[in-house]
Amino acid sequence: MGKNTIFSGQPIFNQLLTFIDKSEIRKIAKKHGSEYYVKKFTTYNHLVVMLFVVFEGYHSIREVILGLLANAHKLSHLGLSYLVRRSTFSEANKRRSSKVFEDIYMTVYQKHSRFLADSRLTDKDLKRLYIMDSSTISLFKDILKGVGRNPKSGKKKGGIKAHTIIKASENVPCLVRYSEAARHDHMFLQEVEALPAGSIITFDKGYVDYAQYEIFSEKSIWYVTRLKDNARYTAGKEFDIPDDADSGVLKDEEVVLLYGENKTKEHKARRIAYWDNENERLFEFITNNFELAAEKIAWIYKKRWQIELLFKQLKQNFPLKYFLGDNENAIEIQIWAAMLANLLITLVKSKLKRNWAFSNMVSIIRQQLMNYINIYAFLENPEKSWLILIKQDKYKYQHSLFPEVQGAYF
């Protein structure tokens, strides 16, 4: 009888945790002083419990504790030596800084980022392309200032905005910053200055800030975005459109955008008018790159949709509708835990030859999280164990005087 490699000596959850280096967590905890006055509920224990919350989709601390109790005999595999109390868990979410969880996420991302890059990519522009956008998460109370006007019926709910940058060659955030939903997006543009020279970044017109665009030009960081309808500019030299250019390119010209007090400052840019046949819509793009073909600029902006798909993936598989704390720190911790859970499953997916829909993988892992299954062997060939059983039964009855009995097992 052959050995079945589907089953493992560790739960699936523990196999996911192997991407996280405990020694790095200890360094991060020491850096932030997150273990001061802590007896048992260490930073690592806190991280494991928060990931348990996200994977299982729990809505309250009471549900979390009951879920841990139901798996008490398996918790030692996860490095948990005791069961946390509700009061201790709630206090940790309030007291332990969310910066700790941000650093843990970035450490895991940086260590394993080489597995995330799509090796099939050959376009050098795509490999240096970054995409930026923000997503707003509504909160159940006015913890952070919400966006928009107050409704006539009363005070509106709060909201937190996640400003995110991803690499086009990957599909996980490489930089995230949080702010109240009412804060304008363009305040986040300063974070882009840290990108290496020669990088290309695309974002929507909500990030308009001509002064920051000028800094990008000085640092050789190329941006691609859309021109606002009320933008003030003067047209300059018009560039010839090559005969072999995309038929959607209508105009390619140099413009000078006016900004600052009394509109006295100038930023030189390139304006491209492009007709999208598929959506029957006219787009006006601006960029500080004068080398790339006009249709390439349009293509780069189209890639911006990739980050919208990431937000959709996060919200569908790790919906952040219920939070375990009513303070900003606890909310940010839970969002970082969701980001990390998304990263861990993406890393598992990157190691598989079989192509899986992300939502299907999340569903399987959520249902079997604490079961002793080799996640890689199972996802590569889910039917293998069943086929082995069928084969064993076939050999079992090959010399039977009553071969029809064999059929009873099918």
TITI-845634 format. One record per residue (C-alpha): x, y, z; chain; residue in one letter; residue number from 1. Coordinates in pm, whole numbers, plus 50000, padded with zeros to 5 digits. Layout:
! TITI-845634
X,Y,Z,A,A,NUM
...
END
This chain:
! TITI-845634
50000,50000,50000,A,M,1
50149,50333,49895,A,G,2
50193,50618,50137,A,K,3
49935,50895,50098,A,N,4
50113,51232,50075,A,T,5
49794,51438,50093,A,I,6
49779,51428,50473,A,F,7
50025,51622,50684,A,S,8
50148,51630,51041,A,G,9
50061,52000,51059,A,Q,10
49733,52189,51010,A,P,11
49699,52402,50698,A,I,12
49716,52713,50918,A,F,13
50060,52615,51042,A,N,14
50180,52561,50683,A,Q,15
50074,52918,50604,A,L,16
50263,53047,50907,A,L,17
50590,52900,50776,A,T,18
50621,53211,50555,A,F,19
50655,53419,50873,A,I,20
50995,53424,51045,A,D,21
50953,53421,51425,A,K,22
51298,53574,51477,A,S,23
51197,53871,51262,A,E,24
50883,53916,51471,A,I,25
51094,53926,51787,A,R,26
51313,54198,51630,A,K,27
51006,54400,51529,A,I,28
50854,54358,51875,A,A,29
51176,54481,52035,A,K,30
51194,54778,51797,A,K,31
50844,54894,51890,A,H,32
50858,54785,52254,A,G,33
50543,54581,52202,A,S,34
50637,54320,52466,A,E,35
50659,54563,52760,A,Y,36
50437,54457,53050,A,Y,37
50332,54145,52853,A,V,38
50321,53813,53038,A,K,39
50180,53563,52789,A,K,40
50004,53726,52493,A,F,41
50317,53801,52290,A,T,42
50331,53976,51953,A,T,43
50354,53640,51775,A,Y,44
50051,53504,51963,A,N,45
49859,53821,51881,A,H,46
49948,53786,51511,A,L,47
49839,53421,51498,A,V,48
49505,53496,51664,A,V,49
49440,53791,51430,A,M,50
49514,53574,51126,A,L,51
49281,53309,51273,A,F,52
49013,53580,51293,A,V,53
49061,53683,50930,A,V,54
49078,53332,50783,A,F,55
48773,53209,50976,A,E,56
48579,53531,50918,A,G,57
48478,53586,51280,A,Y,58
48266,53891,51370,A,H,59
48326,53926,51744,A,S,60
48582,53848,52014,A,I,61
48340,53599,52170,A,R,62
48331,53404,51841,A,E,63
48712,53410,51825,A,V,64
48752,53261,52174,A,I,65
48493,52989,52104,A,L,66
48670,52907,51776,A,G,67
49002,52874,51960,A,L,68
48841,52657,52227,A,L,69
48702,52426,51956,A,A,70
49057,52373,51832,A,N,71
49233,52377,52169,A,A,72
49407,52043,52108,A,H,73
49567,52179,51789,A,K,74
49684,52520,51913,A,L,75
50027,52391,52016,A,S,76
50106,52337,51646,A,H,77
50057,52712,51597,A,L,78
50293,52803,51879,A,G,79
50009,52901,52113,A,L,80
50075,52771,52464,A,S,81
49761,52912,52626,A,Y,82
49416,53044,52538,A,L,83
49387,53422,52548,A,V,84
49108,53583,52749,A,R,85
48862,53822,52586,A,R,86
48974,54114,52801,A,S,87
49342,54050,52723,A,T,88
49272,54024,52352,A,F,89
49069,54345,52349,A,S,90
49335,54532,52545,A,E,91
49612,54411,52311,A,A,92
49421,54539,52007,A,N,93
49399,54877,52173,A,K,94
49750,54900,52319,A,R,95
49988,54717,52081,A,R,96
50072,54953,51795,A,S,97
49943,54872,51446,A,S,98
50293,54971,51323,A,K,99
50408,54632,51452,A,V,100
50172,54453,51213,A,F,101
50269,54687,50929,A,E,102
50636,54595,50977,A,D,103
50549,54223,50991,A,I,104
50359,54250,50664,A,Y,105
50644,54438,50494,A,M,106
50903,54189,50625,A,T,107
50710,53893,50481,A,V,108
50652,54080,50154,A,Y,109
51018,54178,50110,A,Q,110
51144,53829,50196,A,K,111
50917,53649,49949,A,H,112
50858,53915,49680,A,S,113
51076,53725,49431,A,R,114
50809,53452,49422,A,F,115
50536,53704,49343,A,L,116
50679,53847,49022,A,A,117
50531,53707,48704,A,D,118
50822,53539,48523,A,S,119
50628,53554,48195,A,R,120
50658,53932,48178,A,L,121
50902,54058,47916,A,T,122
50803,54422,47882,A,D,123
51063,54628,48067,A,K,124
50811,54908,48115,A,D,125
50570,54673,48289,A,L,126
50842,54557,48527,A,K,127
50904,54914,48648,A,R,128
50535,55012,48656,A,L,129
50364,55093,48985,A,Y,130
49990,55147,49034,A,I,131
49840,55366,49305,A,M,132
49486,55406,49432,A,D,133
49285,55425,49752,A,S,134
48992,55230,49892,A,S,135
48756,55352,50163,A,T,136
48629,55123,50440,A,I,137
48316,55244,50615,A,S,138
48316,55222,50994,A,L,139
48026,55152,51226,A,F,140
48079,55473,51423,A,K,141
48245,55811,51389,A,D,142
48596,55695,51480,A,I,143
48754,55870,51182,A,L,144
48598,56147,50981,A,K,145
48392,56009,50696,A,G,146
48392,56143,50344,A,V,147
48118,56367,50203,A,G,148
47852,56580,50366,A,R,149
47658,56488,50676,A,N,150
47318,56337,50588,A,P,151
47001,56522,50688,A,K,152
46901,56228,50905,A,S,153
47199,56280,51136,A,G,154
47573,56223,51174,A,K,155
47737,56005,50915,A,K,156
47953,55704,50996,A,K,157
48329,55725,51007,A,G,158
48561,55587,50743,A,G,159
48923,55485,50696,A,I,160
49101,55517,50363,A,K,161
49376,55275,50258,A,A,162
49617,55441,50014,A,H,163
49789,55157,49831,A,T,164
50073,55106,49582,A,I,165
50131,54777,49399,A,I,166
50380,54667,49136,A,K,167
50216,54577,48805,A,A,168
50423,54257,48799,A,S,169
50270,54148,49131,A,E,170
49926,54155,49285,A,N,171
49985,54247,49649,A,V,172
50043,54588,49812,A,P,173
50405,54696,49841,A,C,174
50313,55012,50033,A,L,175
50000,55103,50231,A,V,176
49915,55414,50432,A,R,177
49594,55479,50624,A,Y,178
49411,55807,50679,A,S,179
49064,55931,50762,A,E,180
48833,55900,50463,A,A,181
48789,56278,50440,A,A,182
49159,56339,50374,A,R,183
49235,56426,50011,A,H,184
49417,56163,49806,A,D,185
49687,56398,49675,A,H,186
49840,56417,50027,A,M,187
49967,56063,49966,A,F,188
50170,56159,49657,A,L,189
50473,56241,49870,A,Q,190
50516,55870,49937,A,E,191
50589,55820,49566,A,V,192
50910,56023,49592,A,E,193
51079,55716,49742,A,A,194
51043,55517,49416,A,L,195
51366,55459,49222,A,P,196
51449,55687,48929,A,A,197
51304,55558,48603,A,G,198
50994,55415,48773,A,S,199
50654,55466,48612,A,I,200
50349,55520,48829,A,I,201
49987,55552,48722,A,T,202
49694,55682,48924,A,F,203
49355,55843,48868,A,D,204
49288,56215,48852,A,K,205
49188,56226,49218,A,G,206
49559,56257,49298,A,Y,207
49610,56583,49106,A,V,208
49894,56792,49250,A,D,209
50100,56978,48989,A,Y,210
50364,57083,49241,A,A,211
50425,56718,49322,A,Q,212
50427,56633,48951,A,Y,213
50713,56880,48909,A,E,214
50909,56702,49183,A,I,215
50853,56373,49000,A,F,216
51006,56524,48686,A,S,217
51310,56643,48883,A,E,218
51359,56291,49022,A,K,219
51298,56114,48686,A,S,220
50985,55942,48814,A,I,221
50734,55914,48530,A,W,222
50365,55945,48602,A,Y,223
50059,55869,48388,A,V,224
49719,56002,48487,A,T,225
49411,56171,48343,A,R,226
49364,56542,48291,A,L,227
49096,56703,48507,A,K,228
48810,56873,48324,A,D,229
48882,57209,48488,A,N,230
49260,57198,48438,A,A,231
49420,57523,48322,A,R,232
49699,57484,48071,A,Y,233
49852,57637,47759,A,T,234
49909,57421,47453,A,A,235
50257,57404,47301,A,G,236
50423,57193,47036,A,K,237
50207,56926,46875,A,E,238
50382,56596,46804,A,F,239
50331,56401,46483,A,D,240
50133,56079,46515,A,I,241
50317,55793,46338,A,P,242
50135,55612,46058,A,D,243
50156,55283,46246,A,D,244
50020,55432,46570,A,A,245
49700,55309,46731,A,D,246
49399,55455,46552,A,S,247
49262,55569,46889,A,G,248
49536,55832,46930,A,V,249
49378,56164,46826,A,L,250
49629,56417,46955,A,K,251
49974,56420,47114,A,D,252
50099,56760,47231,A,E,253
50311,56942,47485,A,E,254
50124,57148,47745,A,V,255
50217,57375,48032,A,V,256
49998,57329,48340,A,L,257
49951,57632,48562,A,L,258
49938,57600,48941,A,Y,259
50026,57775,49264,A,G,260
49907,58106,49396,A,E,261
49756,58312,49115,A,N,262
49853,58027,48876,A,K,263
50205,58165,48832,A,T,264
50396,57836,48848,A,K,265
50432,57601,48552,A,E,266
50469,57229,48498,A,H,267
50560,57097,48153,A,K,268
50372,56782,48058,A,A,269
50241,56587,47762,A,R,270
49870,56567,47678,A,R,271
49734,56273,47480,A,I,272
49376,56254,47354,A,A,273
49269,55893,47303,A,Y,274
48941,55749,47178,A,W,275
48847,55417,47335,A,D,276
48638,55227,47078,A,N,277
48544,54954,47324,A,E,278
48379,55194,47570,A,N,279
48307,55466,47313,A,E,280
48473,55725,47533,A,R,281
48733,56000,47496,A,L,282
49023,56002,47744,A,F,283
49272,56283,47801,A,E,284
49596,56160,47955,A,F,285
49885,56364,48091,A,I,286
50236,56244,48162,A,T,287
50583,56385,48213,A,N,288
50733,56114,47988,A,N,289
50799,56234,47633,A,F,290
50968,55914,47510,A,E,291
50701,55644,47526,A,L,292
50458,55603,47237,A,A,293
50117,55762,47285,A,A,294
49935,55428,47270,A,E,295
50176,55294,47537,A,K,296
50070,55576,47770,A,I,297
49706,55477,47716,A,A,298
49795,55113,47781,A,W,299
49977,55203,48106,A,I,300
49672,55386,48237,A,Y,301
49453,55090,48143,A,K,302
49673,54873,48368,A,K,303
49551,55084,48659,A,R,304
49245,54860,48667,A,W,305
49467,54590,48818,A,Q,306
49458,54758,49160,A,I,307
49079,54781,49144,A,E,308
49072,54403,49102,A,L,309
49297,54369,49407,A,L,310
49059,54580,49617,A,F,311
48770,54367,49492,A,K,312
48961,54049,49582,A,Q,313
49032,54175,49933,A,L,314
48677,54291,49998,A,K,315
48518,53973,49861,A,Q,316
48741,53725,50043,A,N,317
48827,53918,50359,A,F,318
48531,54155,50404,A,P,319
48610,54420,50663,A,L,320
48258,54488,50787,A,K,321
48295,54380,51149,A,Y,322
48582,54501,51367,A,F,323
48698,54364,51701,A,L,324
48767,54709,51846,A,G,325
48617,55055,51839,A,D,326
48944,55246,51812,A,N,327
49168,55339,51520,A,E,328
49458,55116,51627,A,N,329
49244,54800,51653,A,A,330
49091,54871,51312,A,I,331
49432,54915,51148,A,E,332
49558,54592,51308,A,I,333
49266,54401,51159,A,Q,334
49322,54553,50814,A,I,335
49692,54460,50826,A,W,336
49594,54105,50926,A,A,337
49364,54086,50622,A,A,338
49645,54218,50399,A,M,339
49883,53956,50541,A,L,340
49630,53675,50495,A,A,341
49587,53781,50133,A,N,342
49967,53780,50090,A,L,343
50009,53433,50243,A,L,344
49749,53277,50014,A,I,345
49901,53458,49715,A,T,346
50239,53303,49806,A,L,347
50082,52956,49821,A,V,348
49921,53019,49482,A,K,349
50257,53124,49335,A,S,350
50407,52786,49425,A,K,351
50138,52581,49251,A,L,352
50147,52458,48893,A,K,353
49773,52407,48887,A,R,354
49579,52724,48814,A,N,355
49329,52810,49087,A,W,356
49082,53095,49122,A,A,357
49186,53294,49428,A,F,358
48836,53284,49581,A,S,359
48825,52903,49550,A,N,360
49158,52874,49732,A,M,361
49037,53101,50011,A,V,362
48721,52891,50045,A,S,363
48917,52565,50073,A,I,364
49167,52707,50321,A,I,365
48891,52863,50531,A,R,366
48699,52534,50551,A,Q,367
49005,52316,50620,A,Q,368
49220,52565,50811,A,L,369
49281,52344,51117,A,M,370
49281,52008,50936,A,N,371
49598,51805,50883,A,Y,372
49625,51830,50505,A,I,373
49931,51904,50292,A,N,374
49798,52216,50125,A,I,375
50034,52197,49826,A,Y,376
49978,51828,49750,A,A,377
49603,51867,49788,A,F,378
49572,52176,49566,A,L,379
49792,52022,49295,A,E,380
49570,51712,49280,A,N,381
49257,51724,49497,A,P,382
49129,51392,49357,A,E,383
49446,51196,49436,A,K,384
49334,51045,49770,A,S,385
49003,50934,49620,A,W,386
49178,50773,49321,A,L,387
49412,50587,49557,A,I,388
49116,50446,49748,A,L,389
48950,50335,49425,A,I,390
49273,50166,49314,A,K,391
49308,49985,49649,A,Q,392
48951,49857,49627,A,D,393
49013,49737,49273,A,K,394
49311,49526,49382,A,Y,395
49120,49409,49688,A,K,396
48847,49244,49477,A,Y,397
49046,49135,49170,A,Q,398
49038,48767,49281,A,H,399
48689,48779,49431,A,S,400
48433,48511,49340,A,L,401
48171,48787,49352,A,F,402
48312,49070,49138,A,P,403
47976,49248,49141,A,E,404
48052,49343,49503,A,V,405
48315,49574,49363,A,Q,406
48045,49786,49204,A,G,407
47895,49861,49542,A,A,408
48193,50080,49619,A,Y,409
48137,50309,49321,A,F,410
END
